Amino acid sequence: MSAVVDTKRISVPEIIAKKAVRQPVVCLTCYHAHTARLLDSHVDLMLVGDSLGMVIHGMENTLGVTLEMMILHGQAVMRGAKKALVVVDMPFGSYEESPQVAFRNAARVISETGAQAVKLEGGERMAETVHYLSQRGIPVMGHIGLTPQRIQIFGGFKTQGRTEAEWPAIEADAKAIAEAGAFSMVLEGMAEPLAAKITGQVPVPTIGIGASAECDGQILVMEDMLGLNPKPPKFVRTYANMGEDIEAAVKAYAADVRARTFPGVENVYQMKKKTG
């Protein structure tokens, strides 16, 4: 009889608890079931990010991503992830109107995907919504600093907090969403000293991306760190060159097809031998 392995999924309280013991939270984005299975034993948290609009669907930015797209990819990731905590991004236009609209859409995400939490962008301006969701049983990961859904206001993907005059507003954002009940927050595209300072100020884990090694955890877009983006941001460390490997494999496959060396005898089905 084969043994049944009971895999306990990481919980929101367990993520929160890592800050007190200074145990870094390992996070990556994920959009597919098969990559979720590969990531699952190595990461604490998978984010089904609205970056899938750019990474998977070839969009120029994240603004065209829909709630239905997030739910579809969230379902796929949940089919592959058995251990990691899964968080799904709330896309642009799905939560800004009011806390009530945000709750309605976030409840759809949670109920239709089975994910444990949602992420939304914004600091003080979204504190009321973070509180509203948290009080109604929906864990929220915050996101401050460079918030890609507001690139029209920023004028592009621009690092935040490069001058100390910018710091008070960003610090206020971090404190506001922590006090509102966010269980963690992403600090993106932020000057390193500011990200380190905020990490020491808030009681919940900070997850850095283009921020600081002092953050309580780190996240990268998986495709970036695997070398699938030909022009990755400065803050990315490339751990593999899969883009080159994929192109080389496709080139070899095309050559074999054109030379009729694929399929070989080992790749085709023969007739059954007659008996009797």
MARTORSE-680831 format. One record per residue: residue in one letter; z, y, x of N, C-alpha, C, O in turn. Coordinates in steps of 0.02 Angstrom, whole numbers. Layout:
N
SITE   resn       nz       ny       nx      caz      cay      cax       cz       cy       cx       oz       oy       ox
SITE      A        Z        Y        X        Z        Y        X        Z        Y        X        Z        Y        X
...
END
This chain:
276
SITE   resn       nz       ny       nx      caz      cay      cax       cz       cy       cx       oz       oy       ox
SITE      M        0      -60       42        0        0        0        0       62       44       41       68       90
SITE      S      -45      109       31      -48      170       72        5      220       51       20      227       -8
SITE      A       32      255      100       84      304       86       53      367       58       -2      388       78
SITE      V       87      398       10       65      460      -20       98      518       17      159      522       20
SITE      V       58      562       46       84      619       83       95      677       36       47      701        5
SITE      D      156      701       31      172      758      -12      171      821       30      216      833       70
SITE      T      120      862       21      113      923       59      142      981       18      117      997      -36
SITE      K      194     1012       44      226     1067        9      192     1132       27      184     1147       86
SITE      R      171     1169      -23      135     1231      -11      185     1286       11      239     1291      -17
SITE      I      165     1326       59      205     1383       81      213     1432       23      165     1446      -13
SITE      S      273     1458       15      288     1502      -41      294     1575      -19      299     1590       40
SITE      V      292     1620      -68      302     1691      -54      369     1704      -19      370     1740       31
SITE      P      425     1676      -43      489     1687       -8      488     1663       65      520     1694      108
SITE      E      452     1610       79      448     1585      148      409     1634      192      426     1642      251
SITE      I      358     1666      165      322     1717      203      368     1776      217      371     1801      274
SITE      I      405     1798      168      451     1854      176      504     1838      230      520     1880      271
SITE      A      530     1777      229      584     1757      273      563     1756      347      605     1761      391
SITE      K      499     1752      360      476     1749      430      491     1813      468      498     1812      529
SITE      K      495     1870      432      508     1933      467      576     1933      500      583     1955      557
SITE      A      626     1908      465      695     1910      491      703     1869      554      743     1886      598
SITE      V      665     1815      561      670     1772      620      614     1785      670      606     1748      719
SITE      R      576     1838      657      521     1859      702      473     1802      716      452     1791      773
SITE      Q      455     1766      663      405     1714      668      339     1741      641      334     1753      581
SITE      P      289     1751      683      227     1782      661      192     1744      604      191     1683      604
SITE      V      166     1781      557      129     1753      501       55     1748      520       23     1799      534
SITE      V       28     1688      520      -42     1677      539      -85     1677      476      -75     1637      431
SITE      C     -133     1724      475     -176     1732      416     -249     1735      436     -266     1760      489
SITE      L     -292     1709      393     -364     1716      400     -395     1724      331     -367     1700      281
SITE      T     -453     1756      328     -489     1756      265     -522     1688      256     -534     1652      304
SITE      C     -536     1672      194     -569     1609      178     -604     1617      111     -578     1648       65
SITE      Y     -664     1588      106     -703     1596       45     -732     1530       18     -763     1530      -35
SITE      H     -721     1474       54     -753     1411       34     -702     1354       36     -651     1358       71
SITE      A     -716     1301       -1     -671     1243       -2     -671     1207       65     -619     1187       89
SITE      H     -731     1199       96     -734     1159      157     -700     1195      215     -667     1162      256
SITE      T     -706     1261      220     -670     1296      273     -596     1300      259     -555     1300      305
SITE      A     -577     1302      195     -506     1301      177     -473     1237      203     -416     1239      227
SITE      R     -508     1182      198     -481     1119      224     -471     1121      300     -423     1092      326
SITE      L     -517     1154      334     -511     1159      407     -454     1205      428     -420     1192      478
SITE      L     -443     1258      391     -392     1307      408     -322     1284      390     -273     1304      421
SITE      D     -316     1242      339     -254     1232      303     -194     1211      346     -138     1233      333
SITE      S     -205     1170      396     -148     1147      436     -130     1195      492      -83     1182      530
SITE      H     -166     1250      498     -155     1295      555     -131     1365      535     -102     1401      576
SITE      V     -142     1385      473     -125     1453      451      -69     1451      400      -58     1400      366
SITE      D      -34     1507      394       17     1513      342      -12     1541      277       12     1524      222
SITE      L      -62     1583      283      -88     1618      225     -164     1625      230     -190     1643      283
SITE      M     -198     1609      176     -270     1621      171     -282     1677      121     -256     1676       65
SITE      L     -322     1725      141     -340     1780       97     -412     1771       75     -459     1771      115
SITE      V     -421     1765        9     -488     1766      -19     -505     1841      -26     -493     1871      -78
SITE      G     -533     1869       27     -543     1940       31     -606     1963       -4     -655     1926       -8
SITE      D     -605     2025      -29     -666     2052      -58     -719     2066       -4     -775     2085      -19
SITE      S     -700     2055       59     -748     2057      114     -802     2004      105     -854     2006      138
SITE      L     -791     1957       59     -842     1907       44     -907     1940       20     -961     1911       27
SITE      G     -901     2000       -9     -961     2036      -29    -1008     2048       29    -1069     2042       22
SITE      M     -980     2065       87    -1019     2078      146    -1034     2014      184    -1090     2003      207
SITE      V     -983     1971      191     -989     1912      234    -1032     1858      202    -1073     1826      235
SITE      I    -1023     1847      137    -1058     1793      102    -1120     1818       65    -1172     1784       64
SITE      H    -1114     1876       33    -1167     1898      -12    -1212     1953       18    -1259     1976      -16
SITE      G    -1199     1974       79    -1244     2021      113    -1241     2092       87    -1288     2130       97
SITE      M    -1186     2111       54    -1180     2179       29    -1164     2228       86    -1141     2207      139
SITE      E    -1178     2291       75    -1165     2342      125    -1091     2356      133    -1067     2372      187
SITE      N    -1053     2351       78     -981     2361       78     -950     2318       23     -985     2276       -6
SITE      T     -887     2328        8     -852     2285      -41     -855     2311     -112     -831     2278     -158
SITE      L     -885     2368     -123     -880     2402     -188     -916     2365     -244     -900     2375     -303
SITE      G     -965     2323     -228    -1002     2288     -279     -973     2221     -299    -1001     2186     -341
SITE      V     -917     2202     -269     -886     2138     -284     -854     2140     -353     -821     2189     -371
SITE      T     -863     2087     -392     -837     2084     -460     -776     2038     -465     -764     1998     -420
SITE      L     -740     2045     -519     -682     2001     -531     -705     1929     -537     -671     1883     -513
SITE      E     -762     1918     -568     -788     1850     -576     -804     1818     -508     -792     1758     -498
SITE      M     -830     1858     -461     -843     1832     -394     -779     1812     -360     -776     1759     -328
SITE      M     -727     1853     -366     -663     1838     -334     -632     1774     -363     -604     1733     -327
SITE      I     -638     1767     -429     -611     1707     -461     -649     1645     -439     -619     1593     -424
SITE      L     -715     1649     -436     -756     1592     -415     -738     1569     -344     -728     1510     -332
SITE      H     -733     1616     -297     -717     1598     -228     -643     1578     -222     -626     1535     -181
SITE      G     -599     1608     -263     -529     1588     -263     -522     1515     -285     -482     1478     -256
SITE      Q     -559     1496     -335     -557     1426     -357     -581     1379     -302     -552     1325     -292
SITE      A     -633     1399     -267     -659     1357     -213     -607     1347     -158     -596     1291     -134
SITE      V     -575     1401     -137     -525     1397      -84     -466     1354     -106     -440     1314      -66
SITE      M     -444     1361     -168     -388     1322     -192     -403     1247     -194     -358     1205     -189
SITE      R     -467     1230     -200     -484     1159     -198     -476     1129     -128     -465     1069     -120
SITE      G     -481     1172      -77     -476     1148       -8     -408     1159       23     -390     1124       71
SITE      A     -370     1207       -1     -305     1224       29     -249     1188       -7     -242     1193      -68
SITE      K     -210     1151       30     -154     1114        1      -86     1138       27      -35     1126       -6
SITE      K      -86     1172       84      -23     1193      115      -15     1269      117       39     1295       99
SITE      A      -66     1305      137      -61     1377      147      -52     1414       82      -76     1393       30
SITE      L      -18     1471       85      -13     1516       29      -81     1550       21     -109     1573       71
SITE      V     -107     1554      -40     -172     1584      -52     -164     1649      -91     -133     1650     -144
SITE      V     -194     1702      -64     -193     1768      -95     -264     1788     -111     -309     1778      -70
SITE      V     -275     1817     -170     -342     1838     -190     -344     1914     -197     -301     1944     -229
SITE      D     -395     1945     -167     -404     2017     -173     -422     2037     -244     -460     2003     -278
SITE      M     -394     2093     -267     -416     2124     -328     -474     2171     -310     -465     2216     -269
SITE      P     -533     2161     -339     -591     2202     -319     -589     2272     -347     -551     2287     -394
SITE      F     -629     2315     -319     -634     2385     -340     -649     2389     -415     -693     2356     -441
SITE      G     -610     2432     -449     -619     2443     -521     -580     2396     -565     -582     2403     -626
SITE      S     -544     2348     -536     -509     2298     -577     -435     2314     -587     -401     2279     -625
SITE      Y     -410     2365     -553     -338     2379     -558     -318     2452     -557     -261     2469     -571
SITE      E     -365     2497     -540     -348     2567     -531     -335     2604     -596     -297     2653     -596
SITE      E     -364     2582     -651     -361     2620     -714     -289     2628     -740     -269     2683     -760
SITE      S     -252     2574     -740     -183     2576     -764     -147     2512     -744     -180     2462     -729
SITE      P      -80     2513     -742      -43     2452     -728      -59     2396     -778      -60     2337     -761
SITE      Q      -72     2415     -840      -85     2366     -892     -152     2330     -879     -157     2269     -885
SITE      V     -203     2369     -862     -268     2339     -846     -262     2295     -783     -290     2241     -780
SITE      A     -224     2320     -735     -214     2281     -674     -180     2215     -689     -200     2163     -662
SITE      F     -130     2216     -733      -95     2154     -750     -142     2105     -785     -142     2046     -770
SITE      R     -182     2131     -832     -228     2088     -869     -276     2052     -821     -288     1992     -827
SITE      N     -303     2090     -773     -351     2060     -726     -317     2016     -674     -343     1963     -656
SITE      A     -259     2038     -651     -223     1997     -602     -200     1931     -633     -200     1879     -600
SITE      A     -180     1934     -696     -159     1872     -731     -217     1824     -737     -208     1763     -731
SITE      R     -278     1850     -747     -338     1807     -748     -347     1773     -681     -360     1713     -677
SITE      V     -340     1812     -627     -348     1784     -560     -299     1727     -547     -318     1674     -525
SITE      I     -236     1740     -563     -184     1690     -550     -195     1628     -593     -192     1572     -568
SITE      S     -207     1638     -657     -212     1581     -703     -277     1541     -693     -276     1480     -701
SITE      E     -332     1575     -676     -396     1540     -670     -408     1510     -601     -450     1466     -594
SITE      T     -372     1534     -550     -382     1506     -482     -324     1461     -461     -334     1414     -423
SITE      G     -264     1476     -485     -205     1440     -460     -176     1469     -397     -128     1442     -369
SITE      A     -204     1525     -373     -177     1559     -314     -108     1586     -329      -88     1592     -387
SITE      Q      -70     1601     -275        0     1621     -284       11     1696     -287       64     1719     -307
SITE      A      -39     1735     -266      -28     1808     -262      -95     1844     -262     -148     1814     -252
SITE      V      -92     1909     -274     -151     1952     -269     -137     2006     -218      -80     2020     -200
SITE      K     -192     2036     -194     -186     2093     -148     -223     2152     -178     -277     2145     -205
SITE      L     -193     2211     -172     -228     2271     -194     -216     2327     -144     -166     2329     -108
SITE      E     -264     2373     -142     -263     2427      -93     -229     2489     -122     -232     2502     -182
SITE      G     -196     2526      -77     -166     2590      -97      -92     2592      -85      -57     2541      -89
SITE      G      -66     2652      -71        5     2662      -57       41     2693     -116       48     2661     -168
SITE      E       64     2754     -107      104     2786     -159       68     2787     -227      100     2777     -278
SITE      R        3     2799     -226      -34     2804     -289      -35     2738     -328      -46     2738     -388
SITE      M      -23     2681     -293      -23     2617     -326       46     2586     -333       52     2529     -355
SITE      A       97     2623     -315      165     2596     -317      186     2575     -387      217     2523     -396
SITE      E      168     2615     -437      186     2598     -506      154     2532     -526      185     2491     -560
SITE      T       91     2522     -507       56     2461     -523       86     2401     -487       94     2347     -517
SITE      V      102     2409     -423      135     2355     -385      200     2335     -420      213     2275     -428
SITE      H      239     2384     -440      303     2370     -474      290     2333     -540      325     2284     -556
SITE      Y      242     2357     -579      226     2328     -645      207     2254     -638      231     2212     -677
SITE      L      165     2239     -589      143     2170     -579      201     2127     -555      211     2071     -580
SITE      S      238     2152     -506      293     2114     -477      346     2097     -529      373     2041     -528
SITE      Q      360     2144     -573      410     2132     -625      387     2082     -677      428     2056     -715
SITE      R      322     2070     -679      294     2023     -729      271     1958     -698      231     1922     -727
SITE      G      297     1944     -639      287     1878     -610      225     1869     -567      206     1812     -552
SITE      I      193     1924     -548      134     1919     -505      151     1948     -436      155     2009     -429
SITE      P      159     1905     -385      172     1930     -317      113     1972     -292       55     1954     -302
SITE      V      129     2028     -259       78     2074     -236       83     2085     -161      137     2101     -135
SITE      M       27     2077     -127       21     2098      -57      -12     2167      -58      -64     2177      -90
SITE      G       18     2215      -24      -10     2282      -21      -61     2288       35      -71     2241       74
SITE      H      -92     2346       39     -144     2358       90     -150     2433      100     -171     2469       54
SITE      I     -131     2456      159     -133     2528      173     -168     2541      240     -187     2495      275
SITE      G     -176     2606      255     -213     2625      315     -286     2633      296     -303     2670      250
SITE      L     -330     2599      332     -400     2598      314     -408     2550      255     -399     2490      261
SITE      T     -424     2579      198     -434     2538      137     -508     2540      120     -534     2591       97
SITE      P     -544     2484      131     -617     2483      125     -644     2504       57     -700     2528       52
SITE      Q     -604     2496        4     -627     2516      -62     -630     2592      -71     -656     2616     -121
SITE      R     -603     2629      -22     -604     2702      -25     -647     2733       30     -636     2790       50
SITE      I     -695     2694       55     -736     2720      110     -778     2781       90     -798     2820      132
SITE      Q     -791     2788       25     -828     2847        2     -787     2910       14     -814     2963       28
SITE      I     -721     2904        8     -676     2961       20     -665     2971       95     -664     3027      119
SITE      F     -657     2915      132     -646     2920      204     -709     2941      241     -705     2967      297
SITE      G     -767     2931      211     -830     2945      245     -850     2889      293     -883     2902      343
SITE      G     -830     2828      277     -846     2771      319     -784     2733      340     -728     2748      318
SITE      F     -794     2683      382     -738     2641      406     -705     2677      465     -723     2664      523
SITE      K     -657     2721      451     -627     2762      503     -554     2745      514     -515     2737      466
SITE      T     -535     2740      578     -466     2725      596     -419     2779      569     -434     2838      572
SITE      Q     -362     2757      543     -314     2802      515     -254     2813      563     -237     2768      602
SITE      G     -224     2872      560     -164     2886      599     -177     2901      672     -133     2891      713
SITE      R     -236     2925      688     -252     2941      758     -218     3005      781     -212     3018      841
SITE      T     -195     3047      734     -155     3106      751      -88     3100      715      -84     3072      660
SITE      E      -35     3126      746       31     3120      716       37     3158      651       82     3143      611
SITE      A       -6     3206      639       -5     3242      576      -20     3196      517        0     3210      460
SITE      E      -56     3142      530      -73     3094      477      -17     3045      462      -17     3013      409
SITE      W       30     3039      507       80     2986      502      124     2989      439      133     2938      406
SITE      P      153     3047      421      201     3048      365      172     3019      300      207     2983      265
SITE      A      110     3035      285       81     3011      223       72     2935      224       83     2902      174
SITE      I       53     2908      282       43     2836      287      110     2799      286      116     2746      256
SITE      E      160     2828      320      227     2799      317      254     2799      246      286     2751      225
SITE      A      241     2853      210      264     2857      141      229     2804       98      261     2775       53
SITE      D      166     2791      112      130     2738       76      164     2670       86      175     2632       39
SITE      A      181     2656      149      212     2591      165      279     2584      130      294     2532      100
SITE      K      320     2635      133      386     2632      102      380     2626       26      419     2590       -5
SITE      A      332     2661       -3      325     2661      -76      307     2592     -102      337     2569     -152
SITE      I      260     2557      -70      241     2492      -97      293     2438      -81      300     2389     -118
SITE      A      329     2447      -25      383     2400      -11      438     2407      -63      464     2357      -89
SITE      E      456     2469      -78      508     2481     -129      485     2460     -199      526     2442     -241
SITE      A      420     2461     -210      393     2442     -275      393     2366     -286      385     2343     -342
SITE      G      402     2329     -232      406     2256     -239      353     2215     -205      351     2154     -214
SITE      A      309     2247     -165      259     2208     -128      295     2160      -81      344     2179      -49
SITE      F      271     2098      -77      305     2049      -34      282     2053       38      313     2024       83
SITE      S      227     2088       50      201     2099      117      147     2153      112      130     2174       57
SITE      M      122     2176      169       69     2226      167       23     2220      227       46     2207      283
SITE      V      -41     2229      215      -91     2231      268      -93     2303      295      -97     2351      257
SITE      L      -91     2309      361     -101     2373      395     -168     2368      430     -175     2332      479
SITE      E     -218     2404      404     -286     2397      431     -310     2462      464     -296     2517      440
SITE      G     -346     2453      519     -379     2509      552     -331     2567      565     -346     2623      546
SITE      M     -276     2553      597     -222     2601      604     -203     2609      678     -202     2560      715
SITE      A     -189     2671      699     -168     2683      768     -108     2638      785      -61     2631      746
SITE      E     -111     2607      843      -61     2557      862       11     2581      858       53     2545      830
SITE      P       29     2640      884       99     2661      881      124     2670      809      182     2656      794
SITE      L       81     2692      765      100     2701      695      113     2633      662      162     2625      625
SITE      A       68     2585      674       77     2518      645      142     2486      669      178     2454      630
SITE      A      158     2495      733      220     2468      760      281     2502      727      331     2470      712
SITE      K      276     2567      717      331     2605      687      343     2582      615      400     2571      594
SITE      I      289     2576      576      295     2555      507      325     2485      502      366     2471      457
SITE      T      306     2441      548      333     2373      548      409     2374      555      443     2332      525
SITE      G      435     2421      593      507     2427      601      541     2462      542      602     2458      535
SITE      Q      503     2495      501      531     2534      446      537     2496      381      582     2508      341
SITE      V      491     2449      369      489     2416      303      522     2347      307      519     2315      360
SITE      P      552     2324      252      587     2260      253      543     2199      241      567     2143      245
SITE      V      479     2210      227      434     2154      213      385     2146      270      373     2194      307
SITE      P      355     2087      277      309     2076      333      247     2121      330      218     2132      277
SITE      T      229     2147      388      166     2184      395      115     2137      427      131     2100      474
SITE      I       54     2138      402        1     2096      427      -52     2141      457      -85     2179      421
SITE      G      -61     2139      522     -106     2185      556     -178     2160      559     -191     2101      567
SITE      I     -224     2208      553     -295     2196      568     -321     2261      597     -331     2310      560
SITE      G     -331     2262      662     -347     2324      695     -287     2370      694     -293     2430      682
SITE      A     -227     2342      708     -165     2381      704     -123     2371      767     -135     2405      817
SITE      S      -75     2325      766      -30     2317      823       -8     2245      830       -1     2209      781
SITE      A        4     2224      893       34     2158      905      106     2155      881      134     2101      874
SITE      E      136     2214      869      205     2217      844      209     2202      770      264     2193      743
SITE      C      152     2199      735      154     2181      664      183     2111      656      183     2071      702
SITE      D      209     2097      596      242     2033      583      192     1975      577      212     1917      576
SITE      G      129     1991      572       77     1940      568        9     1971      583        4     2032      591
SITE      Q      -41     1930      586     -109     1955      599     -158     1920      553     -147     1863      532
SITE      I     -212     1956      537     -266     1927      498     -332     1949      527     -338     2006      551
SITE      L     -381     1906      525     -450     1922      543     -496     1891      491     -478     1843      456
SITE      V     -555     1919      485     -608     1887      446     -630     1826      486     -651     1831      543
SITE      M     -626     1768      455     -640     1706      491     -708     1706      524     -715     1685      582
SITE      E     -759     1730      489     -826     1730      517     -831     1775      578     -871     1762      623
SITE      D     -792     1828      581     -791     1872      639     -765     1836      701     -795     1837      754
SITE      M     -707     1803      692     -676     1771      750     -714     1708      773     -702     1683      828
SITE      L     -758     1682      729     -798     1624      748     -866     1643      777     -906     1599      793
SITE      G     -879     1708      783     -940     1730      815    -1001     1729      769    -1057     1724      793
SITE      L     -989     1733      703    -1045     1733      656    -1068     1804      639    -1119     1813      607
SITE      N    -1030     1853      661    -1049     1923      651    -1077     1950      717    -1042     1952      767
SITE      P    -1141     1970      718    -1171     1992      781    -1141     2057      807    -1147     2072      867
SITE      K    -1109     2096      764    -1078     2159      785    -1006     2163      758     -993     2202      713
SITE      P     -961     2122      786     -892     2123      760     -856     2188      778     -873     2220      827
SITE      P     -807     2208      738     -767     2268      754     -730     2259      820     -722     2204      845
SITE      K     -708     2315      848     -672     2315      912     -610     2271      910     -593     2238      959
SITE      F     -576     2269      852     -512     2234      849     -519     2158      845     -469     2122      844
SITE      V     -580     2133      843     -590     2060      838     -592     2028      907     -625     2054      953
SITE      R     -557     1973      915     -565     1930      974     -607     1871      951     -590     1837      903
SITE      T     -662     1858      986     -708     1804      967     -684     1739      999     -683     1732     1060
SITE      Y     -665     1690      957     -638     1627      981     -691     1572      986     -677     1519     1014
SITE      A     -750     1584      959     -805     1536      964     -870     1575      955     -870     1632      931
SITE      N     -925     1544      975     -991     1575      967    -1034     1532      920    -1087     1508      939
SITE      M    -1009     1523      860    -1042     1478      813    -1110     1505      791    -1154     1466      773
SITE      G    -1118     1571      792    -1183     1599      774    -1238     1572      820    -1291     1551      798
SITE      E    -1224     1573      886    -1271     1547      934    -1281     1471      926    -1336     1446      932
SITE      D    -1225     1436      913    -1229     1363      904    -1271     1345      843    -1311     1298      846
SITE      I    -1262     1381      789    -1299     1367      728    -1374     1379      739    -1416     1338      719
SITE      E    -1390     1435      770    -1460     1451      782    -1493     1398      828    -1550     1378      817
SITE      A    -1455     1376      879    -1482     1325      925    -1493     1259      888    -1543     1224      900
SITE      A    -1447     1241      843    -1453     1179      805    -1513     1182      758    -1550     1134      753
SITE      V    -1522     1239      724    -1579     1246      678    -1645     1244      717    -1694     1215      693
SITE      K    -1646     1275      776    -1706     1275      817    -1724     1203      837    -1783     1184      836
SITE      A    -1673     1164      856    -1685     1094      876    -1709     1053      817    -1753     1010      824
SITE      Y    -1679     1065      759    -1699     1029      698    -1772     1044      681    -1811      999      666
SITE      A    -1790     1108      683    -1859     1129      667    -1909     1096      715    -1963     1074      694
SITE      A    -1891     1093      779    -1935     1062      828    -1943      988      814    -1999      961      820
SITE      D    -1890      953      794    -1894      882      779    -1937      868      718    -1976      821      716
SITE      V    -1929      911      667    -1970      903      607    -2044      912      623    -2086      872      601
SITE      R    -2060      963      661    -2130      978      678    -2160      924      723    -2220      911      721
SITE      A    -2117      892      763    -2141      839      808    -2138      770      774    -2157      719      804
SITE      R    -2114      769      712    -2106      707      673    -2060      657      707    -2068      597      700
SITE      T    -2012      683      744    -1961      638      774    -1898      635      730    -1852      597      744
SITE      F    -1897      675      678    -1845      671      626    -1880      668      559    -1925      708      546
SITE      P    -1860      622      515    -1806      573      525    -1828      514      568    -1887      496      571
SITE      G    -1779      484      602    -1792      425      642    -1777      363      600    -1758      368      542
SITE      V    -1785      305      631    -1774      242      594    -1702      237      569    -1688      205      518
SITE      E    -1656      269      605    -1586      266      585    -1570      312      526    -1515      309      498
SITE      N    -1618      354      508    -1605      403      455    -1642      387      390    -1638      425      342
SITE      V    -1678      331      387    -1716      314      327    -1692      247      299    -1658      209      334
SITE      Y    -1710      233      237    -1689      171      202    -1747      121      202    -1803      138      184
SITE      Q    -1732       60      222    -1782        7      224    -1779      -34      158    -1731      -31      121
SITE      M    -1832      -71      146    -1834     -115       88    -1784     -172       98    -1771     -193      155
SITE      K    -1756     -196       43    -1712     -253       47    -1755     -316       63    -1810     -324       38
SITE      K    -1727     -358      105    -1762     -420      121    -1761     -468       62    -1710     -478       29
SITE      K    -1818     -499       50    -1823     -546       -6    -1783     -609       12    -1783     -632       69
SITE      T    -1750     -635      -38    -1712     -697      -28    -1741     -752      -72    -1770     -738     -125
SITE      G    -1735     -815      -51    -1758     -872      -90    -1832     -885      -84    -1857     -932     -114
END
